[in-house]
Protein backbone atom coordinates (compact mmCIF):
# COMPACT_ATOMS: atom_id res chain seq x y z
CA UNK A 1 0.00 0.00 0.00
CA UNK A 2 1.08 3.54 -0.74
CA UNK A 3 1.63 5.80 2.26
CA UNK A 4 0.41 9.28 1.35
CA UNK A 5 1.06 12.33 3.50
CA UNK A 6 -0.37 15.86 3.36
CA UNK A 7 1.73 18.49 1.61
CA UNK A 8 3.62 20.71 4.05
CA UNK A 9 5.98 23.60 3.46
CA UNK A 10 8.86 21.32 4.50
CA UNK A 11 8.13 19.05 1.49
CA UNK A 12 8.91 21.74 -1.09
CA UNK A 13 12.48 20.70 -1.87
CA UNK A 14 11.70 16.99 -2.33
CA UNK A 15 8.56 17.57 -4.42
CA UNK A 16 10.33 20.09 -6.65
CA UNK A 17 13.17 17.62 -7.20
CA UNK A 18 10.59 15.83 -9.40
CA UNK A 19 8.53 18.71 -10.79
CA UNK A 20 11.29 21.16 -11.79
CA UNK A 21 13.09 18.71 -14.13
CA UNK A 22 10.14 16.65 -15.36
CA UNK A 23 6.75 18.37 -14.91
CA UNK A 24 4.80 19.49 -17.99
CA UNK A 25 3.46 23.04 -18.27
CA UNK A 26 0.61 22.32 -15.88
CA UNK A 27 -0.30 24.89 -13.23
CA UNK A 28 -1.56 22.15 -10.89
CA UNK A 29 2.03 20.89 -10.51
CA UNK A 30 3.42 24.18 -9.18
CA UNK A 31 4.29 23.49 -5.56
CA UNK A 32 2.80 26.81 -4.41
CA UNK A 33 -0.55 25.88 -5.97
CA UNK A 34 -0.58 22.43 -4.39
CA UNK A 35 0.25 23.88 -0.97
CA UNK A 36 -2.05 26.92 -1.06
CA UNK A 37 -5.08 24.99 -2.32
CA UNK A 38 -4.66 22.00 -0.03
CA UNK A 39 -7.66 23.07 2.04
CA UNK A 40 -9.85 22.60 -1.04
CA UNK A 41 -8.48 19.37 -2.49
CA UNK A 42 -6.87 17.61 0.53
CA UNK A 43 -3.75 17.16 -1.57
CA UNK A 44 -1.31 14.43 -0.49
CA UNK A 45 1.86 12.98 -1.99
CA UNK A 46 4.18 10.00 -2.06
CA UNK A 47 7.14 8.67 -4.02
CA UNK A 48 6.43 5.33 -5.70
CA UNK A 49 9.04 3.47 -7.75
CA UNK A 50 10.95 6.68 -8.39
CA UNK A 51 7.88 8.73 -9.39
CA UNK A 52 6.09 11.53 -7.60
CA UNK A 53 2.43 10.63 -7.08
CA UNK A 54 -0.09 13.33 -6.13
CA UNK A 55 -3.47 12.28 -4.73
CA UNK A 56 -6.36 14.65 -4.09
CA UNK A 57 -10.12 14.83 -3.59
CA UNK A 58 -11.96 16.03 -6.68
CA UNK A 59 -13.86 19.26 -6.15
CA UNK A 60 -13.80 18.80 -2.40
CA UNK A 61 -15.86 15.60 -2.70
CA UNK A 62 -14.97 12.11 -1.49
CA UNK A 63 -13.94 11.03 -5.00
CA UNK A 64 -10.22 10.41 -5.22
CA UNK A 65 -8.10 11.35 -8.20
CA UNK A 66 -4.42 11.04 -8.98
CA UNK A 67 -2.20 13.30 -11.04
CA UNK A 68 -0.18 11.68 -13.77
CA UNK A 69 2.94 10.37 -11.99
CA UNK A 70 5.91 12.72 -12.45
CA UNK A 71 9.38 11.43 -13.12
CA UNK A 72 11.79 10.14 -15.75
CA UNK A 73 10.78 7.21 -17.97
CA UNK A 74 7.66 5.06 -18.14
CA UNK A 75 5.23 5.57 -15.27
CA UNK A 76 2.83 2.75 -16.15
CA UNK A 77 4.32 0.25 -13.61
CA UNK A 78 3.13 2.67 -10.91
CA UNK A 79 -0.50 2.03 -11.93
CA UNK A 80 -0.57 -1.30 -10.06
CA UNK A 81 0.12 0.53 -6.82
CA UNK A 82 -2.52 3.15 -7.60
CA UNK A 83 -5.07 0.43 -8.27
CA UNK A 84 -4.39 -1.16 -4.89
CA UNK A 85 -4.70 2.21 -3.18
CA UNK A 86 -7.98 3.14 -4.84
CA UNK A 87 -9.42 -0.34 -4.29
CA UNK A 88 -8.86 0.07 -0.56
CA UNK A 89 -10.93 3.26 -0.76
CA UNK A 90 -13.74 1.42 -2.55
CA UNK A 91 -13.41 3.52 -5.70
CA UNK A 92 -11.95 3.10 -9.17
CA UNK A 93 -8.82 4.48 -10.73
CA UNK A 94 -9.14 8.02 -12.04
CA UNK A 95 -6.08 9.90 -13.30
CA UNK A 96 -6.38 13.65 -13.83
CA UNK A 97 -4.34 16.06 -15.97
CA UNK A 98 -2.92 13.44 -18.31
CA UNK A 99 -0.65 14.72 -21.05
CA UNK A 100 -1.16 13.48 -24.63
CA UNK A 101 2.06 11.47 -24.22
CA UNK A 102 0.83 9.97 -20.97
CA UNK A 103 -2.47 9.11 -22.59
CA UNK A 104 -0.71 7.03 -25.25
CA UNK A 105 1.19 5.16 -22.54
CA UNK A 106 -2.09 4.30 -20.79
CA UNK A 107 -3.52 2.90 -24.02
CA UNK A 108 -0.86 0.21 -23.89
CA UNK A 109 -1.89 -0.97 -20.41
CA UNK A 110 -3.57 -4.34 -20.93
CA UNK A 111 -5.08 -5.08 -17.53
CA UNK A 112 -7.35 -2.02 -17.49
CA UNK A 113 -9.33 -0.32 -20.24
CA UNK A 114 -9.55 3.43 -19.86
CA UNK A 115 -11.90 6.08 -21.14
CA UNK A 116 -10.36 9.47 -21.87
CA UNK A 117 -11.92 12.92 -21.89
CA UNK A 118 -10.63 16.49 -21.93
CA UNK A 119 -12.17 19.74 -20.75
CA UNK A 120 -11.46 22.91 -22.72
CA UNK A 121 -12.25 24.97 -19.62
CA UNK A 122 -9.28 23.48 -17.75
CA UNK A 123 -6.59 23.86 -20.41
CA UNK A 124 -3.68 26.07 -19.38
CA UNK A 125 -2.77 29.11 -21.49
CA UNK A 126 0.99 29.02 -22.12
CA UNK A 127 2.76 32.02 -23.69
CA UNK A 128 6.22 32.83 -24.93
CA UNK A 129 7.78 35.10 -22.33
CA UNK A 130 9.27 37.24 -25.10
CA UNK A 131 5.79 37.90 -26.55
CA UNK A 132 4.39 39.11 -23.23
CA UNK A 133 7.49 41.21 -22.57
CA UNK A 134 7.88 42.83 -26.01
CA UNK A 135 4.30 42.71 -27.37
CA UNK A 136 5.58 42.51 -30.96
CA UNK A 137 3.74 42.87 -34.23
CA UNK A 138 0.27 43.91 -35.27
CA UNK A 139 -1.52 41.29 -33.16
CA UNK A 140 -0.37 43.08 -30.01
CA UNK A 141 -1.13 46.60 -31.27
CA UNK A 142 -4.15 47.00 -28.98
CA UNK A 143 -2.04 46.01 -25.96
CA UNK A 144 0.61 48.57 -26.83
CA UNK A 145 -2.12 51.19 -27.20
CA UNK A 146 -3.37 50.42 -23.68
CA UNK A 147 0.14 50.79 -22.30
CA UNK A 148 0.76 54.04 -24.17
CA UNK A 149 -2.43 55.56 -22.76
CA UNK A 150 -1.56 54.39 -19.26
CA UNK A 151 1.96 55.81 -19.47
CA UNK A 152 0.66 59.11 -20.89
CA UNK A 153 -1.95 59.55 -18.18
CA UNK A 154 -0.19 58.25 -15.06
CA UNK A 155 3.20 58.41 -13.45
CA UNK A 156 3.69 54.90 -12.19
CA UNK A 157 6.40 52.74 -10.69
CA UNK A 158 6.99 48.99 -10.49
CA UNK A 159 8.01 47.39 -7.20
CA UNK A 160 9.00 43.75 -6.62
CA UNK A 161 6.53 42.19 -4.23
CA UNK A 162 7.46 41.19 -0.70
CA UNK A 163 5.45 39.86 2.18
CA UNK A 164 5.10 43.45 3.41
CA UNK A 165 2.76 44.17 0.48
CA UNK A 166 0.24 41.56 1.69
CA UNK A 167 -2.18 43.89 3.46
CA UNK A 168 -2.37 46.34 0.53
CA UNK A 169 -2.81 43.51 -1.96
CA UNK A 170 -5.64 41.92 0.01
CA UNK A 171 -7.44 45.28 0.24
CA UNK A 172 -7.18 45.69 -3.54
CA UNK A 173 -8.38 42.11 -4.01
CA UNK A 174 -11.44 42.85 -1.82
CA UNK A 175 -12.28 45.91 -3.92
CA UNK A 176 -11.78 43.97 -7.15
CA UNK A 177 -14.03 41.16 -5.91
CA UNK A 178 -16.89 43.63 -5.23
CA UNK A 179 -17.05 44.30 -8.98
CA UNK A 180 -17.54 40.61 -9.81
CA UNK A 181 -20.89 38.86 -9.80
CA UNK A 182 -21.26 35.10 -9.83
CA UNK A 183 -18.53 32.56 -9.18
CA UNK A 184 -18.61 33.62 -5.53
CA UNK A 185 -17.51 30.20 -4.33
CA UNK A 186 -14.42 30.20 -6.54
CA UNK A 187 -13.53 33.77 -5.54
CA UNK A 188 -13.85 33.01 -1.82
CA UNK A 189 -11.63 29.96 -2.22
CA UNK A 190 -9.11 32.04 -4.17
CA UNK A 191 -9.05 34.62 -1.38
CA UNK A 192 -8.27 31.90 1.14
CA UNK A 193 -5.49 30.53 -1.10
CA UNK A 194 -4.03 34.06 -1.39
CA UNK A 195 -3.98 34.47 2.38
CA UNK A 196 -2.10 31.18 2.67
CA UNK A 197 0.35 32.31 -0.04
CA UNK A 198 1.15 35.60 1.68
CA UNK A 199 1.58 33.85 5.03
CA UNK A 200 4.32 31.67 3.52
CA UNK A 201 5.50 34.01 0.77
CA UNK A 202 9.25 33.66 1.22
CA UNK A 203 9.35 29.95 2.00
CA UNK A 204 7.19 29.20 -1.05
CA UNK A 205 9.67 31.07 -3.23
CA UNK A 206 6.94 33.24 -4.73
CA UNK A 207 7.86 36.06 -7.09
CA UNK A 208 5.52 39.02 -7.48
CA UNK A 209 5.25 42.60 -8.60
CA UNK A 210 3.20 45.72 -7.85
CA UNK A 211 2.22 48.81 -9.84
CA UNK A 212 1.80 52.07 -7.93
CA UNK A 213 0.37 55.35 -9.14
CA UNK A 214 1.65 57.79 -6.58
CA UNK A 215 1.18 56.04 -3.26
CA UNK A 216 -1.79 53.96 -4.44
CA UNK A 217 -1.48 50.29 -5.34
CA UNK A 218 -3.38 49.80 -8.61
CA UNK A 219 -2.23 46.31 -9.69
CA UNK A 220 -0.33 43.31 -8.41
CA UNK A 221 0.55 39.78 -9.44
CA UNK A 222 2.59 36.83 -8.21
CA UNK A 223 3.48 33.30 -9.20
CA UNK A 224 6.00 30.47 -8.93
CA UNK A 225 7.88 28.00 -11.16
CA UNK A 226 6.26 24.85 -12.54
CA UNK A 227 9.47 23.50 -14.05
CA UNK A 228 12.93 24.88 -14.74
CA UNK A 229 11.76 26.90 -17.78
CA UNK A 230 8.03 27.54 -17.16
CA UNK A 231 6.75 30.14 -14.71
CA UNK A 232 3.13 30.12 -13.57
CA UNK A 233 1.15 33.30 -12.82
CA UNK A 234 -1.17 32.37 -9.96
CA UNK A 235 -2.89 35.69 -9.24
CA UNK A 236 -3.28 38.97 -11.10
CA UNK A 237 -5.52 41.79 -9.82
CA UNK A 238 -5.93 45.42 -10.82
CA UNK A 239 -8.08 48.46 -10.12
CA UNK A 240 -10.38 48.58 -13.16
CA UNK A 241 -10.73 52.38 -12.83
CA UNK A 242 -7.19 52.61 -14.18
CA UNK A 243 -7.49 51.73 -17.85
CA UNK A 244 -4.52 49.62 -18.90
CA UNK A 245 -3.55 48.55 -15.36
CA UNK A 246 -3.86 44.85 -16.20
CA UNK A 247 -1.80 45.28 -19.36
CA UNK A 248 1.00 47.21 -17.64
CA UNK A 249 1.34 44.76 -14.72
CA UNK A 250 1.42 41.85 -17.14
CA UNK A 251 4.25 43.37 -19.21
CA UNK A 252 6.30 44.73 -16.31
CA UNK A 253 6.11 41.52 -14.32
CA UNK A 254 7.34 39.32 -17.15
CA UNK A 255 10.08 41.84 -17.92
CA UNK A 256 11.40 41.46 -14.35
CA UNK A 257 11.32 37.64 -14.27
CA UNK A 258 14.59 35.67 -14.51
CA UNK A 259 15.51 34.94 -18.13
CA UNK A 260 15.49 31.17 -17.54
CA UNK A 261 11.67 31.24 -17.71
CA UNK A 262 10.98 31.21 -21.43
CA UNK A 263 7.35 30.11 -21.04
CA UNK A 264 4.62 31.74 -18.96
CA UNK A 265 1.63 29.67 -17.81
CA UNK A 266 -1.36 31.89 -17.02
CA UNK A 267 -3.55 28.97 -15.92
CA UNK A 268 -7.03 28.07 -17.18
CA UNK A 269 -10.15 30.15 -17.87
CA UNK A 270 -12.67 27.85 -16.09
CA UNK A 271 -15.13 28.48 -18.92
CA UNK A 272 -15.70 32.10 -17.87
CA UNK A 273 -16.33 34.01 -21.15
CA UNK A 274 -14.65 37.28 -20.17
CA UNK A 275 -11.62 35.52 -18.78
CA UNK A 276 -11.31 33.38 -21.90
CA UNK A 277 -11.45 36.43 -24.13
CA UNK A 278 -8.78 38.17 -22.07
CA UNK A 279 -6.41 35.19 -22.15
CA UNK A 280 -6.89 34.62 -25.87
CA UNK A 281 -6.16 38.29 -26.56
CA UNK A 282 -2.54 37.66 -25.54
CA UNK A 283 -2.18 34.96 -28.22
CA UNK A 284 -0.92 31.90 -26.33
CA UNK A 285 1.87 29.83 -27.87
CA UNK A 286 -0.23 26.77 -27.05
CA UNK A 287 -2.93 25.44 -24.77
CA UNK A 288 -1.75 22.72 -22.44
CA UNK A 289 -4.29 19.96 -23.06
CA UNK A 290 -5.23 17.88 -20.04
CA UNK A 291 -7.03 14.54 -20.11
CA UNK A 292 -8.95 12.60 -17.52
CA UNK A 293 -8.44 8.83 -17.62
CA UNK A 294 -11.09 6.62 -16.03
CA UNK A 295 -10.67 2.88 -15.61
CA UNK A 296 -13.90 1.36 -16.93
CA UNK A 297 -16.05 -1.24 -15.21
CA UNK A 298 -17.09 -4.32 -17.23
CA UNK A 299 -20.59 -2.91 -17.78
CA UNK A 300 -19.17 0.33 -19.14
CA UNK A 301 -16.90 -1.59 -21.49
CA UNK A 302 -19.93 -3.54 -22.74
CA UNK A 303 -21.85 -0.28 -23.18
CA UNK A 304 -18.97 1.25 -25.13
CA UNK A 305 -18.71 -1.75 -27.45
CA UNK A 306 -22.45 -1.71 -28.15
CA UNK A 307 -22.35 2.05 -28.73
CA UNK A 308 -19.55 1.69 -31.27
CA UNK A 309 -21.32 -1.18 -32.98
CA UNK A 310 -24.64 0.63 -33.28
CA UNK A 311 -23.66 4.26 -33.80
CA UNK A 312 -20.12 4.27 -35.11
CA UNK A 313 -19.30 7.42 -33.12
CA UNK A 314 -15.78 8.54 -32.45
CA UNK A 315 -14.27 6.99 -29.38
CA UNK A 316 -13.63 10.42 -27.87
CA UNK A 317 -17.35 11.21 -27.86
CA UNK A 318 -18.28 7.88 -26.29
CA UNK A 319 -15.62 8.32 -23.62
CA UNK A 320 -16.90 11.80 -22.78
CA UNK A 321 -20.38 10.33 -22.32
CA UNK A 322 -19.14 7.52 -20.07
CA UNK A 323 -17.10 9.89 -17.91
CA UNK A 324 -19.56 12.75 -17.76
CA UNK A 325 -23.06 11.23 -17.98
CA UNK A 326 -23.11 7.45 -17.54
CA UNK A 327 -24.69 6.13 -14.36
CA UNK A 328 -25.80 2.62 -13.43
CA UNK A 329 -28.76 4.13 -11.61
CA UNK A 330 -29.96 5.73 -14.84
CA UNK A 331 -29.44 2.85 -17.27
CA UNK A 332 -31.63 0.00 -18.36
CA UNK A 333 -29.87 -2.98 -19.86
CA UNK A 334 -31.20 -6.09 -21.53
CA UNK A 335 -29.06 -9.22 -21.57
CA UNK A 336 -29.40 -12.27 -23.70
CA UNK A 337 -27.02 -15.22 -23.69
CA UNK A 338 -24.78 -13.39 -21.24
CA UNK A 339 -24.33 -10.44 -23.66
CA UNK A 340 -25.50 -6.86 -23.51
CA UNK A 341 -28.25 -6.93 -26.12
CA UNK A 342 -29.91 -3.53 -25.59
CA UNK A 343 -29.40 -0.44 -23.50
CA UNK A 344 -31.20 2.76 -22.64
CA UNK A 345 -29.67 5.72 -20.82
CA UNK A 346 -31.54 8.34 -18.83
CA UNK A 347 -30.17 11.83 -18.22
CA UNK A 348 -32.08 14.14 -15.85
CA UNK A 349 -32.12 17.88 -16.42
CA UNK A 350 -34.19 20.89 -15.44
CA UNK A 351 -36.81 22.15 -17.88
CA UNK A 352 -39.91 24.30 -17.80
CA UNK A 353 -41.69 21.19 -16.56
CA UNK A 354 -39.28 20.76 -13.69
CA UNK A 355 -37.09 17.74 -13.30
CA UNK A 356 -37.19 15.92 -16.64
CA UNK A 357 -35.68 12.70 -17.91
CA UNK A 358 -33.89 12.74 -21.24
CA UNK A 359 -33.74 9.35 -23.00
CA UNK A 360 -30.38 9.04 -24.70
CA UNK A 361 -28.24 6.31 -26.22
CA UNK A 362 -31.03 3.82 -26.96
CA UNK A 363 -29.52 0.95 -28.89
CA UNK A 364 -30.02 -2.73 -29.63
CA UNK A 365 -27.33 -5.05 -30.90
CA UNK A 366 -28.14 -5.86 -34.57
CA UNK A 367 -28.09 -9.57 -33.67
CA UNK A 368 -31.03 -9.03 -31.29
CA UNK A 369 -33.21 -6.52 -33.11
CA UNK A 370 -36.85 -7.07 -33.85
CA UNK A 371 -37.61 -8.47 -30.39
CA UNK A 372 -38.90 -5.29 -28.71
CA UNK A 373 -36.04 -5.10 -26.23
CA UNK A 374 -35.66 -1.33 -26.21
CA UNK A 375 -39.03 -0.14 -27.42
CA UNK A 376 -40.82 -1.98 -24.61
CA UNK A 377 -38.77 -0.06 -22.06
CA UNK A 378 -40.17 3.31 -23.21
CA UNK A 379 -43.90 2.58 -23.31
CA UNK A 380 -45.94 4.44 -20.73
CA UNK A 381 -48.52 1.73 -20.33
CA UNK A 382 -48.17 -1.84 -19.07
CA UNK A 383 -46.03 -4.12 -21.19
CA UNK A 384 -47.20 -7.57 -22.25
CA UNK A 385 -43.98 -9.10 -21.04
CA UNK A 386 -43.39 -9.21 -17.30
CA UNK A 387 -40.00 -9.80 -15.81
CA UNK A 388 -40.96 -13.35 -14.92
CA UNK A 389 -41.78 -13.97 -18.58
CA UNK A 390 -38.54 -12.31 -19.55
CA UNK A 391 -36.61 -14.58 -17.21
CA UNK A 392 -38.14 -17.63 -18.86
CA UNK A 393 -36.87 -16.25 -22.14
CA UNK A 394 -33.41 -15.91 -20.52
CA UNK A 395 -33.66 -12.14 -20.67
CA UNK A 396 -33.67 -9.49 -17.94
CA UNK A 397 -34.34 -5.80 -18.34
CA UNK A 398 -32.93 -4.24 -15.18
CA UNK A 399 -31.18 -1.15 -13.93
CA UNK A 400 -27.51 -1.70 -14.50
CA UNK A 401 -25.49 -2.83 -11.53
CA UNK A 402 -22.25 -4.71 -11.15
CA UNK A 403 -21.44 -7.37 -8.59
CA UNK A 404 -18.01 -8.05 -7.15
CA UNK A 405 -17.31 -10.27 -10.11
CA UNK A 406 -18.26 -7.53 -12.53
CA UNK A 407 -21.32 -9.37 -13.87
CA UNK A 408 -24.62 -7.62 -14.32
CA UNK A 409 -27.02 -8.10 -11.43
CA UNK A 410 -30.47 -9.45 -12.08
CA UNK A 411 -33.45 -9.30 -9.75
CA UNK A 412 -33.98 -12.29 -7.55
CA UNK A 413 -36.56 -14.88 -8.51
CA UNK A 414 -38.86 -13.77 -5.71
CA UNK A 415 -38.70 -10.19 -6.87
CA UNK A 416 -38.98 -11.14 -10.50
CA UNK A 417 -42.27 -12.95 -10.06
CA UNK A 418 -43.88 -9.95 -8.42
CA UNK A 419 -42.35 -7.01 -10.28
CA UNK A 420 -43.44 -5.88 -13.69
CA UNK A 421 -41.40 -4.03 -16.23
CA UNK A 422 -43.55 -1.01 -15.52
CA UNK A 423 -42.53 -1.12 -11.86
CA UNK A 424 -38.89 -1.25 -12.89
CA UNK A 425 -39.40 1.84 -14.97
CA UNK A 426 -41.06 3.52 -12.03
CA UNK A 427 -38.09 2.82 -9.80
CA UNK A 428 -35.79 4.96 -11.91
CA UNK A 429 -38.34 7.57 -12.93
CA UNK A 430 -38.75 6.65 -16.58
CA UNK A 431 -42.56 6.58 -16.46
CA UNK A 432 -44.01 9.97 -15.57
CA UNK A 433 -46.52 8.39 -13.23
CA UNK A 434 -43.75 6.98 -11.05
CA UNK A 435 -44.00 7.03 -7.33
CA UNK A 436 -41.59 9.34 -5.57
CA UNK A 437 -38.11 7.82 -5.30
CA UNK A 438 -34.60 9.14 -4.87
CA UNK A 439 -34.15 9.13 -8.63
CA UNK A 440 -37.60 10.13 -9.69
CA UNK A 441 -38.00 12.50 -12.60
CA UNK A 442 -41.69 13.41 -13.05
CA UNK A 443 -41.45 13.96 -16.82
CA UNK A 444 -39.99 12.17 -19.81
CA UNK A 445 -38.69 13.73 -23.00
CA UNK A 446 -37.99 11.49 -25.94
CA UNK A 447 -37.97 11.77 -29.69
CA UNK A 448 -38.28 8.03 -30.23
CA UNK A 449 -36.09 5.84 -32.38
CA UNK A 450 -34.24 6.16 -35.63
CA UNK A 451 -35.92 4.86 -38.73
CA UNK A 452 -33.77 5.28 -41.85
CA UNK A 453 -36.23 3.26 -43.90
CA UNK A 454 -38.85 5.97 -43.49
CA UNK A 455 -36.22 8.65 -44.13
CA UNK A 456 -37.64 11.02 -41.57
CA UNK A 457 -35.00 13.61 -40.80
CA UNK A 458 -34.99 15.95 -37.86
CA UNK A 459 -35.85 18.79 -40.22
CA UNK A 460 -38.88 17.03 -41.69
CA UNK A 461 -40.07 16.10 -38.24
CA UNK A 462 -39.72 19.72 -37.19
CA UNK A 463 -41.96 20.66 -40.12
CA UNK A 464 -44.63 18.18 -39.06
CA UNK A 465 -44.51 19.44 -35.49
CA UNK A 466 -44.77 23.06 -36.54
CA UNK A 467 -47.78 22.20 -38.68
CA UNK A 468 -49.43 20.75 -35.60
CA UNK A 469 -48.64 23.76 -33.47
CA UNK A 470 -45.64 22.22 -31.74
CA UNK A 471 -42.04 23.33 -31.74
CA UNK A 472 -38.73 21.63 -32.31
CA UNK A 473 -35.47 22.69 -30.76
CA UNK A 474 -32.84 21.16 -28.51
CA UNK A 475 -32.71 22.39 -24.92
CA UNK A 476 -29.98 24.95 -24.39
CA UNK A 477 -29.37 23.67 -20.89
CA UNK A 478 -28.71 20.11 -21.99
CA UNK A 479 -25.02 19.18 -21.90
CA UNK A 480 -24.94 16.92 -24.96
CA UNK A 481 -24.33 18.41 -28.42
CA UNK A 482 -27.28 19.17 -30.66
CA UNK A 483 -25.42 18.08 -33.75
CA UNK A 484 -26.05 14.52 -32.59
CA UNK A 485 -29.63 14.67 -33.81
CA UNK A 486 -30.50 11.52 -35.74
CA UNK A 487 -33.52 10.46 -37.79
CA UNK A 488 -36.40 9.46 -35.60
CA UNK A 489 -40.08 8.68 -35.40
CA UNK A 490 -42.46 11.36 -34.18
CA UNK A 491 -42.79 9.49 -30.93
CA UNK A 492 -43.52 10.90 -27.48
CA UNK A 493 -43.79 14.46 -28.68
CA UNK A 494 -45.69 15.63 -25.64
CA UNK A 495 -45.19 15.02 -21.97
CA UNK A 496 -47.60 15.54 -19.15
CA UNK A 497 -47.01 18.00 -16.36
CA UNK A 498 -48.78 16.06 -13.61
CA UNK A 499 -48.27 18.82 -11.07
CA UNK A 500 -50.43 21.14 -13.19
CA UNK A 501 -52.61 18.29 -14.50
CA UNK A 502 -52.48 19.54 -18.02
CA UNK A 503 -50.68 18.92 -21.30
CA UNK A 504 -47.85 21.13 -22.35
CA UNK A 505 -46.05 21.46 -25.58
CA UNK A 506 -42.37 21.04 -24.95
CA UNK A 507 -39.21 21.25 -26.92
CA UNK A 508 -38.51 17.91 -28.51
CA UNK A 509 -35.16 16.55 -27.55
CA UNK A 510 -33.68 14.39 -30.28
CA UNK A 511 -32.08 11.33 -28.77
CA UNK A 512 -29.09 9.46 -30.00
CA UNK A 513 -30.66 6.16 -30.96
CA UNK A 514 -30.23 3.10 -33.12
CA UNK A 515 -32.75 0.85 -34.81
CA UNK A 516 -34.54 -1.18 -32.19
Helices and strands as residue ranges (DSSP letters): E 5-6, G 9-11, H 12-22, G 27-29, H 31-36, H 38-41, E 44-48, E 51-57, G 58-60, E 64-67, G 76-78, H 79-88, E 94-98, H 100-107, E 114-118, G 120-122, E 124-128, H 129-134, G 138-140, H 141-153, E 156-160, G 163-165, H 166-178, H 184-199, E 207-213, E 216-227, E 230-238, H 245-255, E 263-265, H 273-280, E 286-288, E 291-295, H 298-311, H 315-324, G 328-330, E 331-336, E 339-351, E 354-364, G 366-368, G 375-377, H 387-392, E 395-399, H 413-418, H 421-428, E 443-445, G 452-454, H 458-467, G 482-484, E 494-497, E 502-505
